[in-house]
Amino acid sequence: MADSISHRTLQSSSTVYQGRIWDVVSDTFTLAPGTAPLTRDYIAHPGAVAVVVLNEANQVLLLRQYRHPVQMDLWEIPAGLLDVEGEDFLTGAARELAEEADLTSATWHVLTDFFNSPGSSSEAIRIYLARGISYIPEDERHVRTEEEAEIAFRWVDLDEAAAAVLAGRIHNPSAVVGILAAATAARDGFDSLRAADAPWPAHPGHRGQ
């Protein structure tokens, strides 16, 4: 069982709002020949990567960060946009790990891929598992500003983090998906995970890579 790409006849497409990070696009298309056209507005998103970081004690690194649209401090995993031209997915994940958590990783795997809100956005997110971590020297660390300047860190046992998700105490989608995926993958020692350079054909903006 697997999701599949489905090509439909596109009659028109226009950008109705151009933002700093993403746009709102309006597409008119038909589902099948002879059917009435449909129009759907959605967020055209560059996509993102996120990282579940596990240390040798099987603890996951969580970051607390303020998110204004929901006006909450959320426990999250390191993550960021794929907004650097020409940057591959794994390089983007390593960059975000360094910028948000001052860490590098010796061992990478693809944990899972998902669409954040496929009914209203093209945002695709790839979550990596990072192990064999090391801290970046203080004089080489990224200077975090604005909301990122308030980031707080906590190492949490993976099973405890999964329990927090199921109890409704963690709400960030990448954290929810990543923590539960990591807890599942841990059952076979992570042997079933894909290689870090596995293709990601489902990403709308990178089909075929």
C-alpha positions in Angstrom: 0.0 0.0 0.0 1.4 3.4 -1.0 0.3 6.8 -2.0 0.8 7.6 -5.7 1.2 10.7 -7.9 -2.0 11.5 -9.8 -1.9 13.8 -12.8 -5.1 15.8 -13.5 -5.8 18.3 -16.3 -4.8 21.8 -15.2 -6.8 24.5 -16.9 -5.3 27.6 -15.2 -3.0 28.6 -12.4 -2.4 32.0 -10.8 -0.7 33.4 -7.8 -3.3 35.3 -5.8 -1.0 36.3 -2.9 2.8 36.5 -2.8 4.3 36.3 0.6 7.8 36.5 2.1 8.1 32.7 2.5 5.2 31.2 0.7 2.5 32.1 -1.8 -1.2 31.4 -2.2 -2.0 29.8 -5.6 -5.4 29.3 -7.3 -5.6 26.3 -9.6 -8.5 25.3 -11.9 -8.5 21.6 -13.0 -10.7 18.7 -13.9 -10.8 15.4 -12.1 -11.8 13.4 -15.3 -12.7 14.2 -18.9 -16.1 15.6 -19.2 -16.5 16.6 -15.6 -17.0 20.2 -14.4 -13.8 22.1 -13.5 -12.9 22.7 -9.9 -10.9 25.6 -8.4 -8.8 25.2 -5.3 -6.7 27.8 -3.5 -3.7 26.5 -1.5 -0.4 27.5 0.0 2.6 26.9 -2.4 5.3 25.9 0.1 9.0 25.1 -0.5 8.9 22.2 2.0 10.9 21.5 5.1 13.1 19.1 6.9 13.1 18.1 10.6 15.4 16.0 12.7 14.8 13.6 15.5 18.1 13.6 17.5 18.8 10.6 19.7 21.7 10.4 22.1 23.4 7.3 23.5 20.9 7.1 26.3 18.0 6.9 23.8 16.8 10.4 24.7 15.3 12.7 22.1 16.3 16.4 22.0 13.3 18.7 22.2 13.3 22.5 21.7 10.8 24.9 23.2 9.9 27.7 20.9 7.2 30.4 20.8 4.8 30.1 17.8 2.7 33.2 17.3 -0.2 31.9 15.2 -1.2 29.6 18.0 0.2 31.8 20.8 1.9 28.9 22.6 5.4 27.8 23.6 5.7 24.4 21.8 8.1 21.5 22.3 9.5 20.7 18.9 12.4 19.0 17.1 15.0 20.9 15.1 13.4 21.9 11.7 13.5 24.4 9.0 12.5 25.4 5.5 14.1 24.1 2.3 14.6 27.6 1.1 18.3 27.6 0.1 18.7 27.4 -3.7 20.4 24.2 -4.8 20.7 22.7 -1.3 19.9 19.0 -1.0 17.6 17.7 1.6 20.2 16.1 3.9 22.4 19.2 3.8 19.4 21.3 4.8 18.7 19.0 7.7 22.3 19.2 8.9 22.2 23.0 8.6 19.1 23.3 10.7 20.5 20.9 13.3 23.6 23.1 13.6 21.7 26.4 13.6 18.9 25.4 16.1 20.7 22.9 18.3 24.5 23.6 17.9 25.0 19.9 16.9 26.5 17.8 14.2 25.6 14.1 13.5 27.8 11.2 12.3 24.8 8.9 11.4 21.8 9.9 9.4 18.7 8.0 8.2 15.4 9.0 6.7 12.8 8.5 9.4 9.6 9.4 7.5 8.0 11.8 5.0 4.6 13.5 5.3 2.4 16.3 4.1 1.6 18.8 6.8 -1.9 19.7 5.5 -2.4 18.3 2.0 -5.9 19.8 1.6 -4.6 23.4 1.9 -0.8 23.3 1.4 1.8 21.7 -0.8 4.2 21.6 2.2 6.1 18.3 2.3 8.3 17.5 5.3 11.1 14.9 5.5 12.1 13.9 9.0 15.6 12.5 9.6 17.0 10.4 12.5 20.3 11.8 13.7 22.6 9.8 16.0 26.3 9.9 16.9 26.0 13.6 17.8 28.7 16.1 18.7 28.5 19.7 19.9 29.8 22.5 17.7 32.5 24.7 19.3 31.0 27.8 20.9 33.0 30.2 18.6 31.5 28.5 15.5 27.9 28.4 16.6 25.0 30.2 14.7 23.7 33.3 16.5 19.9 32.8 17.0 17.7 35.9 16.8 14.0 36.8 17.2 11.9 33.8 18.3 14.9 31.5 18.0 16.7 33.5 20.6 14.3 32.1 23.2 14.8 28.5 22.4 15.2 26.2 25.4 16.4 22.6 25.2 15.5 19.4 27.0 16.6 15.8 26.6 13.7 13.4 27.1 13.5 9.6 27.1 12.0 8.5 23.8 9.3 6.5 25.4 8.4 9.4 27.7 8.2 11.7 24.7 5.9 9.3 22.9 3.7 9.1 25.9 3.5 12.9 26.0 2.4 12.9 22.4 -0.4 10.4 23.1 -1.4 12.4 26.2 -1.9 15.5 24.0 1.0 17.5 25.7 3.0 17.9 22.5 1.3 19.5 19.4 4.0 20.4 16.8 3.3 18.2 13.8 6.9 17.3 13.0 7.5 16.5 16.7 4.4 14.3 16.9 5.2 12.4 13.7 8.9 12.2 14.3 8.7 11.0 17.9 6.1 8.3 17.2 8.0 7.2 14.1 11.2 7.0 16.1 9.5 5.0 18.9 8.2 2.6 16.3 11.6 2.3 14.4 13.4 1.6 17.7 11.6 -1.7 18.0 14.0 -3.3 15.4 17.0 -1.2 16.3 16.2 1.2 13.4 17.2 -1.5 10.9 14.2 -0.8 8.7 15.0 2.9 8.0 15.9 4.3 4.6 19.3 5.6 3.8 19.9 9.3 4.3 20.1 10.0 0.6 16.8 8.1 -0.2 14.8 9.7 -3.1 11.8 11.8 -2.2 9.6 11.7 -5.3 6.5 12.8 -3.4 7.8 16.3 -2.7 5.7 18.5 -5.1 8.6 20.8 -5.8 11.3 18.1 -6.3 9.5 15.4 -8.2 12.0 12.8 -9.5 14.8 13.6 -7.0 
